Every structure is written in C-alpha cells, then in structure tokens.
Amino acid sequence: MQVSEVLTEGVAWKRSGSKVSRKYRCTSGPRKGRVMSSAAACNAPYKIKNAIRLKQTKAKMGTHRVVRSNRTKAHDPTSRRLKQLNRTRNR
C-alpha cells in the first residue's frame, strides 16, 4: 500500500464492548465503505471461509439480528455517544 492511500482513509469511531476506539473508514479497495481496525486492512485479501460463515449466520438469525442491533443503538449509552462522534463535521 502506498503512503497516499493510507492518508486518504477516513477516521471513524467504533464500539468495542463498552469502550470507544478509533478506526478507519475504507475509501478504496474491496472493502470500500467499511470501518476497519487499520487502513492496511482495507486492501487485505478476503477470507472465504469467514465470509461463508457470516452468510450462514445472517441467514440463520433472520431479522432477530436487526431487532437486537437497533435496540442497542437506541438505548446503549456507548452507542449513543458513537452516533454523536461519527456525525460529519461539515454541514
């Protein structure tokens, strides 16, 4: 990865348990738009086995996953703080 690619990555905040940590939003590569732990992870090769497992889990859980995550985002204090931190500065 070139230095210019690393500098164009955006900064985002993500929840890890009850802590908030700084992550990077991928602006290019196969993971464009995702929030990753490091800018270098944006261009890392896919792990096919993990992708298949995630697809199976999402199919098995159905809408249960969506309901739980929406409840967490609405009521958990850490998630509410994240909403504030990740708002765009320039409006």
PDB file of N, CA, C and O in Angstrom, chain B, residues numbered from 101:
ATOM      1  N   MET B 101       0.836  -1.174   0.000  1.00  0.00           N
ATOM      2  CA  MET B 101       0.000   0.000   0.000  1.00  0.00           C
ATOM      3  C   MET B 101       0.882   1.238   0.000  1.00  0.00           C
ATOM      4  O   MET B 101       1.889   1.293   0.706  1.00  0.00           O
ATOM      5  N   GLN B 102       0.506   2.216  -0.782  1.00  0.00           N
ATOM      6  CA  GLN B 102       1.281   3.440  -0.857  1.00  0.00           C
ATOM      7  C   GLN B 102       0.879   4.398   0.249  1.00  0.00           C
ATOM      8  O   GLN B 102      -0.201   4.284   0.829  1.00  0.00           O
ATOM      9  N   VAL B 103       1.765   5.345   0.531  1.00  0.00           N
ATOM     10  CA  VAL B 103       1.506   6.305   1.604  1.00  0.00           C
ATOM     11  C   VAL B 103       0.290   7.157   1.291  1.00  0.00           C
ATOM     12  O   VAL B 103      -0.484   7.479   2.193  1.00  0.00           O
ATOM     13  N   SER B 104       0.105   7.528   0.030  1.00  0.00           N
ATOM     14  CA  SER B 104      -1.033   8.379  -0.338  1.00  0.00           C
ATOM     15  C   SER B 104      -2.362   7.683  -0.069  1.00  0.00           C
ATOM     16  O   SER B 104      -3.342   8.340   0.283  1.00  0.00           O
ATOM     17  N   GLU B 105      -2.408   6.346  -0.232  1.00  0.00           N
ATOM     18  CA  GLU B 105      -3.643   5.608   0.036  1.00  0.00           C
ATOM     19  C   GLU B 105      -3.974   5.618   1.522  1.00  0.00           C
ATOM     20  O   GLU B 105      -5.141   5.718   1.903  1.00  0.00           O
ATOM     21  N   VAL B 106      -2.956   5.515   2.355  1.00  0.00           N
ATOM     22  CA  VAL B 106      -3.175   5.492   3.800  1.00  0.00           C
ATOM     23  C   VAL B 106      -3.723   6.833   4.264  1.00  0.00           C
ATOM     24  O   VAL B 106      -4.599   6.883   5.127  1.00  0.00           O
ATOM     25  N   LEU B 107      -3.212   7.920   3.697  1.00  0.00           N
ATOM     26  CA  LEU B 107      -3.621   9.247   4.134  1.00  0.00           C
ATOM     27  C   LEU B 107      -5.044   9.590   3.719  1.00  0.00           C
ATOM     28  O   LEU B 107      -5.679  10.442   4.340  1.00  0.00           O
ATOM     29  N   THR B 108      -5.561   8.931   2.664  1.00  0.00           N
ATOM     30  CA  THR B 108      -6.912   9.246   2.216  1.00  0.00           C
ATOM     31  C   THR B 108      -7.978   8.497   2.997  1.00  0.00           C
ATOM     32  O   THR B 108      -9.169   8.751   2.812  1.00  0.00           O
ATOM     33  N   GLU B 109      -7.574   7.579   3.866  1.00  0.00           N
ATOM     34  CA  GLU B 109      -8.553   6.823   4.648  1.00  0.00           C
ATOM     35  C   GLU B 109      -9.187   7.736   5.691  1.00  0.00           C
ATOM     36  O   GLU B 109      -8.488   8.523   6.329  1.00  0.00           O
ATOM     37  N   GLY B 110     -10.495   7.641   5.869  1.00  0.00           N
ATOM     38  CA  GLY B 110     -11.200   8.464   6.837  1.00  0.00           C
ATOM     39  C   GLY B 110     -11.175   7.842   8.220  1.00  0.00           C
ATOM     40  O   GLY B 110     -11.064   6.626   8.372  1.00  0.00           O
ATOM     41  N   VAL B 111     -11.280   8.685   9.212  1.00  0.00           N
ATOM     42  CA  VAL B 111     -11.294   8.212  10.598  1.00  0.00           C
ATOM     43  C   VAL B 111     -12.735   8.060  11.057  1.00  0.00           C
ATOM     44  O   VAL B 111     -13.573   8.916  10.776  1.00  0.00           O
ATOM     45  N   ALA B 112     -13.022   6.980  11.758  1.00  0.00           N
ATOM     46  CA  ALA B 112     -14.349   6.729  12.318  1.00  0.00           C
ATOM     47  C   ALA B 112     -14.172   6.166  13.717  1.00  0.00           C
ATOM     48  O   ALA B 112     -13.077   5.745  14.090  1.00  0.00           O
ATOM     49  N   TRP B 113     -15.237   6.158  14.483  1.00  0.00           N
ATOM     50  CA  TRP B 113     -15.207   5.614  15.840  1.00  0.00           C
ATOM     51  C   TRP B 113     -16.087   4.394  15.882  1.00  0.00           C
ATOM     52  O   TRP B 113     -17.136   4.353  15.239  1.00  0.00           O
ATOM     53  N   LYS B 114     -15.658   3.377  16.651  1.00  0.00           N
ATOM     54  CA  LYS B 114     -16.395   2.128  16.715  1.00  0.00           C
ATOM     55  C   LYS B 114     -16.421   1.630  18.151  1.00  0.00           C
ATOM     56  O   LYS B 114     -15.511   1.910  18.930  1.00  0.00           O
ATOM     57  N   ARG B 115     -17.461   0.895  18.494  1.00  0.00           N
ATOM     58  CA  ARG B 115     -17.634   0.386  19.848  1.00  0.00           C
ATOM     59  C   ARG B 115     -16.979  -0.976  19.981  1.00  0.00           C
ATOM     60  O   ARG B 115     -17.174  -1.854  19.140  1.00  0.00           O
ATOM     61  N   SER B 116     -16.201  -1.150  21.039  1.00  0.00           N
ATOM     62  CA  SER B 116     -15.638  -2.451  21.389  1.00  0.00           C
ATOM     63  C   SER B 116     -16.036  -2.725  22.830  1.00  0.00           C
ATOM     64  O   SER B 116     -15.353  -2.297  23.761  1.00  0.00           O
ATOM     65  N   GLY B 117     -17.142  -3.438  23.015  1.00  0.00           N
ATOM     66  CA  GLY B 117     -17.677  -3.630  24.363  1.00  0.00           C
ATOM     67  C   GLY B 117     -18.254  -2.322  24.858  1.00  0.00           C
ATOM     68  O   GLY B 117     -19.159  -1.764  24.237  1.00  0.00           O
ATOM     69  N   SER B 118     -17.730  -1.820  25.988  1.00  0.00           N
ATOM     70  CA  SER B 118     -18.213  -0.532  26.495  1.00  0.00           C
ATOM     71  C   SER B 118     -17.215   0.580  26.222  1.00  0.00           C
ATOM     72  O   SER B 118     -17.358   1.687  26.740  1.00  0.00           O
ATOM     73  N   LYS B 119     -16.190   0.285  25.398  1.00  0.00           N
ATOM     74  CA  LYS B 119     -15.173   1.281  25.073  1.00  0.00           C
ATOM     75  C   LYS B 119     -15.376   1.787  23.650  1.00  0.00           C
ATOM     76  O   LYS B 119     -15.949   1.095  22.809  1.00  0.00           O
ATOM     77  N   VAL B 120     -14.904   2.993  23.395  1.00  0.00           N
ATOM     78  CA  VAL B 120     -14.952   3.572  22.065  1.00  0.00           C
ATOM     79  C   VAL B 120     -13.513   3.679  21.570  1.00  0.00           C
ATOM     80  O   VAL B 120     -12.657   4.226  22.266  1.00  0.00           O
ATOM     81  N   SER B 121     -13.241   3.158  20.372  1.00  0.00           N
ATOM     82  CA  SER B 121     -11.887   3.214  19.846  1.00  0.00           C
ATOM     83  C   SER B 121     -11.899   3.762  18.420  1.00  0.00           C
ATOM     84  O   SER B 121     -12.904   3.678  17.714  1.00  0.00           O
ATOM     85  N   ARG B 122     -10.764   4.321  18.015  1.00  0.00           N
ATOM     86  CA  ARG B 122     -10.645   4.940  16.703  1.00  0.00           C
ATOM     87  C   ARG B 122     -10.369   3.880  15.647  1.00  0.00           C
ATOM     88  O   ARG B 122      -9.495   3.030  15.818  1.00  0.00           O
ATOM     89  N   LYS B 123     -11.119   3.938  14.556  1.00  0.00           N
ATOM     90  CA  LYS B 123     -10.950   3.002  13.447  1.00  0.00           C
ATOM     91  C   LYS B 123     -10.823   3.802  12.157  1.00  0.00           C
ATOM     92  O   LYS B 123     -10.797   5.033  12.185  1.00  0.00           O
ATOM     93  N   TYR B 124     -10.744   3.110  11.034  1.00  0.00           N
ATOM     94  CA  TYR B 124     -10.563   3.763   9.739  1.00  0.00           C
ATOM     95  C   TYR B 124     -11.650   3.330   8.768  1.00  0.00           C
ATOM     96  O   TYR B 124     -11.979   2.147   8.673  1.00  0.00           O
ATOM     97  N   ARG B 125     -12.204   4.302   8.048  1.00  0.00           N
ATOM     98  CA  ARG B 125     -13.213   4.003   7.040  1.00  0.00           C
ATOM     99  C   ARG B 125     -12.503   3.844   5.699  1.00  0.00           C
ATOM    100  O   ARG B 125     -11.800   4.750   5.253  1.00  0.00           O
ATOM    101  N   CYS B 126     -12.687   2.700   5.063  1.00  0.00           N
ATOM    102  CA  CYS B 126     -12.016   2.419   3.792  1.00  0.00           C
ATOM    103  C   CYS B 126     -12.628   3.275   2.680  1.00  0.00           C
ATOM    104  O   CYS B 126     -13.846   3.296   2.504  1.00  0.00           O
ATOM    105  N   THR B 127     -11.779   3.973   1.938  1.00  0.00           N
ATOM    106  CA  THR B 127     -12.268   4.803   0.839  1.00  0.00           C
ATOM    107  C   THR B 127     -11.953   4.178  -0.514  1.00  0.00           C
ATOM    108  O   THR B 127     -12.371   4.692  -1.551  1.00  0.00           O
ATOM    109  N   SER B 128     -11.206   3.056  -0.506  1.00  0.00           N
ATOM    110  CA  SER B 128     -10.910   2.366  -1.748  1.00  0.00           C
ATOM    111  C   SER B 128     -10.687   0.887  -1.441  1.00  0.00           C
ATOM    112  O   SER B 128     -10.634   0.479  -0.281  1.00  0.00           O
ATOM    113  N   GLY B 129     -10.558   0.101  -2.495  1.00  0.00           N
ATOM    114  CA  GLY B 129     -10.295  -1.323  -2.318  1.00  0.00           C
ATOM    115  C   GLY B 129     -11.571  -2.124  -2.217  1.00  0.00           C
ATOM    116  O   GLY B 129     -12.665  -1.570  -2.326  1.00  0.00           O
ATOM    117  N   PRO B 130     -11.443  -3.433  -2.007  1.00  0.00           N
ATOM    118  CA  PRO B 130     -12.629  -4.302  -1.974  1.00  0.00           C
ATOM    119  C   PRO B 130     -13.537  -4.048  -0.775  1.00  0.00           C
ATOM    120  O   PRO B 130     -14.698  -4.457  -0.793  1.00  0.00           O
ATOM    121  N   ARG B 131     -13.039  -3.386   0.262  1.00  0.00           N
ATOM    122  CA  ARG B 131     -13.836  -3.110   1.463  1.00  0.00           C
ATOM    123  C   ARG B 131     -14.250  -1.646   1.545  1.00  0.00           C
ATOM    124  O   ARG B 131     -14.385  -1.104   2.642  1.00  0.00           O
ATOM    125  N   LYS B 132     -14.449  -1.009   0.415  1.00  0.00           N
ATOM    126  CA  LYS B 132     -14.801   0.409   0.376  1.00  0.00           C
ATOM    127  C   LYS B 132     -16.087   0.664   1.162  1.00  0.00           C
ATOM    128  O   LYS B 132     -17.103   0.004   0.943  1.00  0.00           O
ATOM    129  N   GLY B 133     -16.029   1.645   2.094  1.00  0.00           N
ATOM    130  CA  GLY B 133     -17.188   1.998   2.896  1.00  0.00           C
ATOM    131  C   GLY B 133     -17.228   1.319   4.252  1.00  0.00           C
ATOM    132  O   GLY B 133     -17.972   1.752   5.132  1.00  0.00           O
ATOM    133  N   ARG B 134     -16.443   0.260   4.442  1.00  0.00           N
ATOM    134  CA  ARG B 134     -16.443  -0.451   5.719  1.00  0.00           C
ATOM    135  C   ARG B 134     -15.500   0.216   6.706  1.00  0.00           C
ATOM    136  O   ARG B 134     -14.565   0.913   6.312  1.00  0.00           O
ATOM    137  N   VAL B 135     -15.750   0.000   7.990  1.00  0.00           N
ATOM    138  CA  VAL B 135     -14.889   0.514   9.046  1.00  0.00           C
ATOM    139  C   VAL B 135     -14.005  -0.635   9.509  1.00  0.00           C
ATOM    140  O   VAL B 135     -14.496  -1.670   9.961  1.00  0.00           O
ATOM    141  N   MET B 136     -12.687  -0.440   9.389  1.00  0.00           N
ATOM    142  CA  MET B 136     -11.727  -1.483   9.728  1.00  0.00           C
ATOM    143  C   MET B 136     -10.783  -0.982  10.820  1.00  0.00           C
ATOM    144  O   MET B 136     -10.689   0.220  11.069  1.00  0.00           O
ATOM    145  N   SER B 137     -10.083  -1.921  11.470  1.00  0.00           N
ATOM    146  CA  SER B 137      -9.199  -1.559  12.574  1.00  0.00           C
ATOM    147  C   SER B 137      -7.960  -0.818  12.100  1.00  0.00           C
ATOM    148  O   SER B 137      -7.420   0.005  12.839  1.00  0.00           O
ATOM    149  N   SER B 138      -7.495  -1.090  10.884  1.00  0.00           N
ATOM    150  CA  SER B 138      -6.325  -0.381  10.362  1.00  0.00           C
ATOM    151  C   SER B 138      -6.557  -0.077   8.890  1.00  0.00           C
ATOM    152  O   SER B 138      -7.343  -0.748   8.221  1.00  0.00           O
ATOM    153  N   ALA B 139      -5.870   0.936   8.396  1.00  0.00           N
ATOM    154  CA  ALA B 139      -6.022   1.318   6.994  1.00  0.00           C
ATOM    155  C   ALA B 139      -5.480   0.231   6.075  1.00  0.00           C
ATOM    156  O   ALA B 139      -5.965   0.070   4.956  1.00  0.00           O
ATOM    157  N   ALA B 140      -4.481  -0.516   6.533  1.00  0.00           N
ATOM    158  CA  ALA B 140      -3.899  -1.581   5.723  1.00  0.00           C
ATOM    159  C   ALA B 140      -4.890  -2.718   5.494  1.00  0.00           C
ATOM    160  O   ALA B 140      -4.782  -3.432   4.498  1.00  0.00           O
ATOM    161  N   ALA B 141      -5.847  -2.897   6.391  1.00  0.00           N
ATOM    162  CA  ALA B 141      -6.815  -3.990   6.273  1.00  0.00           C
ATOM    163  C   ALA B 141      -7.800  -3.771   5.130  1.00  0.00           C
ATOM    164  O   ALA B 141      -8.498  -4.706   4.739  1.00  0.00           O
ATOM    165  N   CYS B 142      -7.872  -2.562   4.588  1.00  0.00           N
ATOM    166  CA  CYS B 142      -8.818  -2.275   3.509  1.00  0.00           C
ATOM    167  C   CYS B 142      -8.479  -3.031   2.228  1.00  0.00           C
ATOM    168  O   CYS B 142      -9.376  -3.365   1.454  1.00  0.00           O
ATOM    169  N   ASN B 143      -7.204  -3.305   1.997  1.00  0.00           N
ATOM    170  CA  ASN B 143      -6.794  -3.996   0.774  1.00  0.00           C
ATOM    171  C   ASN B 143      -6.344  -5.427   1.029  1.00  0.00           C
ATOM    172  O   ASN B 143      -5.771  -6.055   0.139  1.00  0.00           O
ATOM    173  N   ALA B 144      -6.588  -5.955   2.222  1.00  0.00           N
ATOM    174  CA  ALA B 144      -6.195  -7.331   2.542  1.00  0.00           C
ATOM    175  C   ALA B 144      -7.060  -8.307   1.750  1.00  0.00           C
ATOM    176  O   ALA B 144      -8.202  -7.983   1.423  1.00  0.00           O
ATOM    177  N   PRO B 145      -6.545  -9.490   1.438  1.00  0.00           N
ATOM    178  CA  PRO B 145      -7.356 -10.464   0.697  1.00  0.00           C
ATOM    179  C   PRO B 145      -8.515 -10.988   1.541  1.00  0.00           C
ATOM    180  O   PRO B 145      -8.434 -11.048   2.768  1.00  0.00           O
ATOM    181  N   TYR B 146      -9.590 -11.364   0.859  1.00  0.00           N
ATOM    182  CA  TYR B 146     -10.762 -11.895   1.544  1.00  0.00           C
ATOM    183  C   TYR B 146     -10.461 -13.249   2.176  1.00  0.00           C
ATOM    184  O   TYR B 146      -9.676 -14.032   1.640  1.00  0.00           O
ATOM    185  N   LYS B 147     -11.090 -13.521   3.316  1.00  0.00           N
ATOM    186  CA  LYS B 147     -11.045 -14.837   3.930  1.00  0.00           C
ATOM    187  C   LYS B 147     -12.370 -15.511   3.570  1.00  0.00           C
ATOM    188  O   LYS B 147     -13.406 -15.227   4.172  1.00  0.00           O
ATOM    189  N   ILE B 148     -12.325 -16.400   2.590  1.00  0.00           N
ATOM    190  CA  ILE B 148     -13.532 -17.015   2.033  1.00  0.00           C
ATOM    191  C   ILE B 148     -14.308 -17.780   3.100  1.00  0.00           C
ATOM    192  O   ILE B 148     -15.536 -17.706   3.150  1.00  0.00           O
ATOM    193  N   LYS B 149     -13.595 -18.516   3.953  1.00  0.00           N
ATOM    194  CA  LYS B 149     -14.246 -19.328   4.981  1.00  0.00           C
ATOM    195  C   LYS B 149     -15.067 -18.453   5.928  1.00  0.00           C
ATOM    196  O   LYS B 149     -16.201 -18.792   6.267  1.00  0.00           O
ATOM    197  N   ASN B 150     -14.486 -17.318   6.357  1.00  0.00           N
ATOM    198  CA  ASN B 150     -15.195 -16.413   7.260  1.00  0.00           C
ATOM    199  C   ASN B 150     -16.392 -15.765   6.575  1.00  0.00           C
ATOM    200  O   ASN B 150     -17.423 -15.548   7.211  1.00  0.00           O
ATOM    201  N   ALA B 151     -16.268 -15.453   5.285  1.00  0.00           N
ATOM    202  CA  ALA B 151     -17.367 -14.846   4.545  1.00  0.00           C
ATOM    203  C   ALA B 151     -18.553 -15.811   4.455  1.00  0.00           C
ATOM    204  O   ALA B 151     -19.707 -15.406   4.599  1.00  0.00           O
ATOM    205  N   ILE B 152     -18.253 -17.085   4.215  1.00  0.00           N
ATOM    206  CA  ILE B 152     -19.313 -18.100   4.128  1.00  0.00           C
ATOM    207  C   ILE B 152     -19.983 -18.280   5.484  1.00  0.00           C
ATOM    208  O   ILE B 152     -21.207 -18.385   5.560  1.00  0.00           O
ATOM    209  N   ARG B 153     -19.189 -18.316   6.560  1.00  0.00           N
ATOM    210  CA  ARG B 153     -19.735 -18.492   7.904  1.00  0.00           C
ATOM    211  C   ARG B 153     -20.644 -17.317   8.280  1.00  0.00           C
ATOM    212  O   ARG B 153     -21.704 -17.518   8.872  1.00  0.00           O
ATOM    213  N   LEU B 154     -20.231 -16.094   7.940  1.00  0.00           N
ATOM    214  CA  LEU B 154     -21.051 -14.929   8.240  1.00  0.00           C
ATOM    215  C   LEU B 154     -22.369 -14.977   7.476  1.00  0.00           C
ATOM    216  O   LEU B 154     -23.420 -14.640   8.020  1.00  0.00           O
ATOM    217  N   LYS B 155     -22.312 -15.395   6.218  1.00  0.00           N
ATOM    218  CA  LYS B 155     -23.521 -15.502   5.404  1.00  0.00           C
ATOM    219  C   LYS B 155     -24.499 -16.511   6.007  1.00  0.00           C
ATOM    220  O   LYS B 155     -25.707 -16.271   6.029  1.00  0.00           O
ATOM    221  N   GLN B 156     -23.977 -17.643   6.497  1.00  0.00           N
ATOM    222  CA  GLN B 156     -24.817 -18.665   7.120  1.00  0.00           C
ATOM    223  C   GLN B 156     -25.431 -18.147   8.419  1.00  0.00           C
ATOM    224  O   GLN B 156     -26.606 -18.392   8.693  1.00  0.00           O
ATOM    225  N   THR B 157     -24.638 -17.431   9.219  1.00  0.00           N
ATOM    226  CA  THR B 157     -25.131 -16.903  10.491  1.00  0.00           C
ATOM    227  C   THR B 157     -26.235 -15.885  10.255  1.00  0.00           C
ATOM    228  O   THR B 157     -27.253 -15.898  10.947  1.00  0.00           O
ATOM    229  N   LYS B 158     -26.040 -15.000   9.279  1.00  0.00           N
ATOM    230  CA  LYS B 158     -27.052 -13.987   8.971  1.00  0.00           C
ATOM    231  C   LYS B 158     -28.353 -14.634   8.510  1.00  0.00           C
ATOM    232  O   LYS B 158     -29.442 -14.171   8.851  1.00  0.00           O
ATOM    233  N   ALA B 159     -28.231 -15.719   7.721  1.00  0.00           N
ATOM    234  CA  ALA B 159     -29.420 -16.420   7.237  1.00  0.00           C
ATOM    235  C   ALA B 159     -30.149 -17.114   8.385  1.00  0.00           C
ATOM    236  O   ALA B 159     -31.379 -17.158   8.411  1.00  0.00           O
ATOM    237  N   LYS B 160     -29.398 -17.644   9.318  1.00  0.00           N
ATOM    238  CA  LYS B 160     -29.989 -18.379  10.441  1.00  0.00           C
ATOM    239  C   LYS B 160     -30.685 -17.433  11.420  1.00  0.00           C
ATOM    240  O   LYS B 160     -31.752 -17.756  11.943  1.00  0.00           O
ATOM    241  N   MET B 161     -30.088 -16.274  11.668  1.00  0.00           N
ATOM    242  CA  MET B 161     -30.629 -15.343  12.654  1.00  0.00           C
ATOM    243  C   MET B 161     -31.838 -14.574  12.122  1.00  0.00           C
ATOM    244  O   MET B 161     -32.718 -14.203  12.899  1.00  0.00           O
ATOM    245  N   GLY B 162     -31.893 -14.334  10.834  1.00  0.00           N
ATOM    246  CA  GLY B 162     -33.014 -13.611  10.246  1.00  0.00           C
ATOM    247  C   GLY B 162     -33.085 -12.182  10.746  1.00  0.00           C
ATOM    248  O   GLY B 162     -32.061 -11.511  10.876  1.00  0.00           O
ATOM    249  N   THR B 163     -34.306 -11.714  11.029  1.00  0.00           N
ATOM    250  CA  THR B 163     -34.476 -10.326  11.466  1.00  0.00           C
ATOM    251  C   THR B 163     -34.141 -10.143  12.937  1.00  0.00           C
ATOM    252  O   THR B 163     -34.079  -9.011  13.416  1.00  0.00           O
ATOM    253  N   HIS B 164     -33.922 -11.239  13.666  1.00  0.00           N
ATOM    254  CA  HIS B 164     -33.573 -11.159  15.088  1.00  0.00           C
ATOM    255  C   HIS B 164     -32.339 -10.279  15.291  1.00  0.00           C
ATOM    256  O   HIS B 164     -32.275  -9.490  16.233  1.00  0.00           O
ATOM    257  N   ARG B 165     -31.356 -10.427  14.386  1.00  0.00           N
ATOM    258  CA  ARG B 165     -30.116  -9.656  14.444  1.00  0.00           C
ATOM    259  C   ARG B 165     -30.393  -8.165  14.300  1.00  0.00           C
ATOM    260  O   ARG B 165     -29.818  -7.351  15.023  1.00  0.00           O
ATOM    261  N   VAL B 166     -31.260  -7.812  13.379  1.00  0.00           N
ATOM    262  CA  VAL B 166     -31.582  -6.410  13.105  1.00  0.00           C
ATOM    263  C   VAL B 166     -32.306  -5.781  14.297  1.00  0.00           C
ATOM    264  O   VAL B 166     -32.009  -4.649  14.678  1.00  0.00           O
ATOM    265  N   VAL B 167     -33.246  -6.508  14.880  1.00  0.00           N
ATOM    266  CA  VAL B 167     -34.015  -6.007  16.016  1.00  0.00           C
ATOM    267  C   VAL B 167     -33.094  -5.737  17.201  1.00  0.00           C
ATOM    268  O   VAL B 167     -33.196  -4.695  17.847  1.00  0.00           O
ATOM    269  N   ARG B 168     -32.197  -6.673  17.483  1.00  0.00           N
ATOM    270  CA  ARG B 168     -31.274  -6.514  18.613  1.00  0.00           C
ATOM    271  C   ARG B 168     -30.313  -5.347  18.405  1.00  0.00           C
ATOM    272  O   ARG B 168     -30.060  -4.577  19.332  1.00  0.00           O
ATOM    273  N   SER B 169     -29.779  -5.212  17.193  1.00  0.00           N
ATOM    274  CA  SER B 169     -28.827  -4.131  16.945  1.00  0.00           C
ATOM    275  C   SER B 169     -29.518  -2.773  17.008  1.00  0.00           C
ATOM    276  O   SER B 169     -28.934  -1.807  17.499  1.00  0.00           O
ATOM    277  N   ASN B 170     -30.755  -2.687  16.517  1.00  0.00           N
ATOM    278  CA  ASN B 170     -31.486  -1.418  16.594  1.00  0.00           C
ATOM    279  C   ASN B 170     -31.796  -1.048  18.044  1.00  0.00           C
ATOM    280  O   ASN B 170     -31.738   0.125  18.413  1.00  0.00           O
ATOM    281  N   ARG B 171     -32.126  -2.044  18.862  1.00  0.00           N
ATOM    282  CA  ARG B 171     -32.390  -1.788  20.276  1.00  0.00           C
ATOM    283  C   ARG B 171     -31.120  -1.283  20.968  1.00  0.00           C
ATOM    284  O   ARG B 171     -31.172  -0.345  21.764  1.00  0.00           O
ATOM    285  N   THR B 172     -29.987  -1.905  20.662  1.00  0.00           N
ATOM    286  CA  THR B 172     -28.712  -1.496  21.247  1.00  0.00           C
ATOM    287  C   THR B 172     -28.369  -0.073  20.839  1.00  0.00           C
ATOM    288  O   THR B 172     -27.973   0.734  21.679  1.00  0.00           O
ATOM    289  N   LYS B 173     -28.516   0.242  19.558  1.00  0.00           N
ATOM    290  CA  LYS B 173     -28.174   1.574  19.060  1.00  0.00           C
ATOM    291  C   LYS B 173     -29.044   2.655  19.689  1.00  0.00           C
ATOM    292  O   LYS B 173     -28.603   3.792  19.857  1.00  0.00           O
ATOM    293  N   ALA B 174     -30.274   2.303  20.034  1.00  0.00           N
ATOM    294  CA  ALA B 174     -31.192   3.294  20.596  1.00  0.00           C
ATOM    295  C   ALA B 174     -30.978   3.510  22.097  1.00  0.00           C
ATOM    296  O   ALA B 174     -31.181   4.622  22.584  1.00  0.00           O
ATOM    297  N   HIS B 175     -30.572   2.476  22.841  1.00  0.00           N
ATOM    298  CA  HIS B 175     -30.582   2.567  24.299  1.00  0.00           C
ATOM    299  C   HIS B 175     -29.218   2.491  24.968  1.00  0.00           C
ATOM    300  O   HIS B 175     -29.062   2.990  26.082  1.00  0.00           O
ATOM    301  N   ASP B 176     -28.228   1.885  24.327  1.00  0.00           N
ATOM    302  CA  ASP B 176     -26.917   1.729  24.955  1.00  0.00           C
ATOM    303  C   ASP B 176     -26.179   3.072  24.974  1.00  0.00           C
ATOM    304  O   ASP B 176     -26.030   3.691  23.920  1.00  0.00           O
ATOM    305  N   PRO B 177     -25.710   3.543  26.141  1.00  0.00           N
ATOM    306  CA  PRO B 177     -25.045   4.846  26.229  1.00  0.00           C
ATOM    307  C   PRO B 177     -23.807   4.962  25.334  1.00  0.00           C
ATOM    308  O   PRO B 177     -23.545   6.024  24.769  1.00  0.00           O
ATOM    309  N   THR B 178     -23.053   3.877  25.206  1.00  0.00           N
ATOM    310  CA  THR B 178     -21.859   3.916  24.362  1.00  0.00           C
ATOM    311  C   THR B 178     -22.237   4.103  22.900  1.00  0.00           C
ATOM    312  O   THR B 178     -21.586   4.868  22.188  1.00  0.00           O
ATOM    313  N   SER B 179     -23.275   3.419  22.446  1.00  0.00           N
ATOM    314  CA  SER B 179     -23.719   3.542  21.063  1.00  0.00           C
ATOM    315  C   SER B 179     -24.269   4.933  20.787  1.00  0.00           C
ATOM    316  O   SER B 179     -24.088   5.469  19.693  1.00  0.00           O
ATOM    317  N   ARG B 180     -24.933   5.514  21.765  1.00  0.00           N
ATOM    318  CA  ARG B 180     -25.471   6.865  21.592  1.00  0.00           C
ATOM    319  C   ARG B 180     -24.347   7.886  21.485  1.00  0.00           C
ATOM    320  O   ARG B 180     -24.445   8.855  20.732  1.00  0.00           O
ATOM    321  N   ARG B 181     -23.264   7.658  22.255  1.00  0.00           N
ATOM    322  CA  ARG B 181     -22.102   8.537  22.182  1.00  0.00           C
ATOM    323  C   ARG B 181     -21.442   8.415  20.808  1.00  0.00           C
ATOM    324  O   ARG B 181     -20.974   9.407  20.249  1.00  0.00           O
ATOM    325  N   LEU B 182     -21.406   7.204  20.271  1.00  0.00           N
ATOM    326  CA  LEU B 182     -20.824   6.973  18.951  1.00  0.00           C
ATOM    327  C   LEU B 182     -21.573   7.726  17.860  1.00  0.00           C
ATOM    328  O   LEU B 182     -20.969   8.285  16.945  1.00  0.00           O
ATOM    329  N   LYS B 183     -22.880   7.731  17.972  1.00  0.00           N
ATOM    330  CA  LYS B 183     -23.694   8.432  16.993  1.00  0.00           C
ATOM    331  C   LYS B 183     -23.270   9.888  16.895  1.00  0.00           C
ATOM    332  O   LYS B 183     -23.198  10.460  15.808  1.00  0.00           O
ATOM    333  N   GLN B 184     -22.989  10.479  18.060  1.00  0.00           N
ATOM    334  CA  GLN B 184     -22.549  11.875  18.119  1.00  0.00           C
ATOM    335  C   GLN B 184     -21.145  12.035  17.525  1.00  0.00           C
ATOM    336  O   GLN B 184     -20.890  12.981  16.779  1.00  0.00           O
ATOM    337  N   LEU B 185     -20.246  11.120  17.852  1.00  0.00           N
ATOM    338  CA  LEU B 185     -18.857  11.219  17.388  1.00  0.00           C
ATOM    339  C   LEU B 185     -18.728  11.052  15.881  1.00  0.00           C
ATOM    340  O   LEU B 185     -17.897  11.713  15.258  1.00  0.00           O
ATOM    341  N   ASN B 186     -19.533  10.183  15.288  1.00  0.00           N
ATOM    342  CA  ASN B 186     -19.394   9.869  13.867  1.00  0.00           C
ATOM    343  C   ASN B 186     -20.169  10.811  12.950  1.00  0.00           C
ATOM    344  O   ASN B 186     -20.148  10.628  11.733  1.00  0.00           O
ATOM    345  N   ARG B 187     -20.842  11.801  13.496  1.00  0.00           N
ATOM    346  CA  ARG B 187     -21.526  12.774  12.641  1.00  0.00           C
ATOM    347  C   ARG B 187     -20.495  13.554  11.846  1.00  0.00           C
ATOM    348  O   ARG B 187     -19.398  13.823  12.336  1.00  0.00           O
ATOM    349  N   THR B 188     -20.847  13.916  10.620  1.00  0.00           N
ATOM    350  CA  THR B 188     -19.912  14.685   9.808  1.00  0.00           C
ATOM    351  C   THR B 188     -19.761  16.078  10.375  1.00  0.00           C
ATOM    352  O   THR B 188     -20.736  16.680  10.823  1.00  0.00           O
ATOM    353  N   ARG B 189     -18.554  16.589  10.358  1.00  0.00           N
ATOM    354  CA  ARG B 189     -18.256  17.901  10.942  1.00  0.00           C
ATOM    355  C   ARG B 189     -18.785  19.045  10.067  1.00  0.00           C
ATOM    356  O   ARG B 189     -19.280  20.047  10.586  1.00  0.00           O
ATOM    357  N   ASN B 190     -18.681  18.895   8.751  1.00  0.00           N
ATOM    358  CA  ASN B 190     -19.071  19.974   7.833  1.00  0.00           C
ATOM    359  C   ASN B 190     -20.505  19.784   7.375  1.00  0.00           C
ATOM    360  O   ASN B 190     -20.794  18.891   6.579  1.00  0.00           O
ATOM    361  N   ARG B 191     -21.399  20.617   7.873  1.00  0.00           N
ATOM    362  CA  ARG B 191     -22.798  20.506   7.452  1.00  0.00           C
ATOM    363  C   ARG B 191     -23.205  21.734   6.691  1.00  0.00           C
ATOM    364  O   ARG B 191     -24.350  21.836   6.249  1.00  0.00           O
TER     365      ARG B 191
END
